[in-house]
């Protein structure tokens, strides 16, 4: 299965020391280029303590980057993409996503999948 990793999912995995690549090793992992931009913005604004480690881990693991030229927020793009599951910790995004598999963090320890 192809899974796109959302910004807050990456930040939370860094925060809780969750190895998402190991937990999701049977799947192909991707990240949007706009997600990288969001992480950079958080780092520059010093809004998220774990944004920098999240970006470093992402680069270290060599996750594939999907380039998109679509307009709108990352959340809007994620809800429109077809053929991908979404890994997120964002409650609003989870509610927007319909008929897709969603991977989320449970008990600050592991990743769980469900269909919305």
C-alpha positions, 0 to 999 in steps of 0.5 A: 500500500502507498501511504503519504505521511502528513506533517503532524504525523511526522512531528508526533513520531519524532516527539514520541520516538516512533519509528514509522518506517519500521512500523510501516515497513510493508508499505511504500512511504511518501511525503508531499513536497509541501509537507517539507515546506510546512516543516521548514516553516515550523522550524523557521518560526520556532513553533514546533520543537520536534519539527527539526528532528522530524525533518532530519529523520525524514531525510535520513530515511530517504522517504520518496517525495511526491511533487505537487503543483496543486493549489491549496493547503496540504490537507486539501491536497491529501483529501483529493489524492487517489490511490494513497492511504494517509498517515496523520494525527490531525483530527480535522483532517481525519474527519475530512478524509472519506473512503480511505485508509488512515494510519494514526498514532495510538497511545503514543507508542504505535501506529494503527490503521482504520478506514474512515 
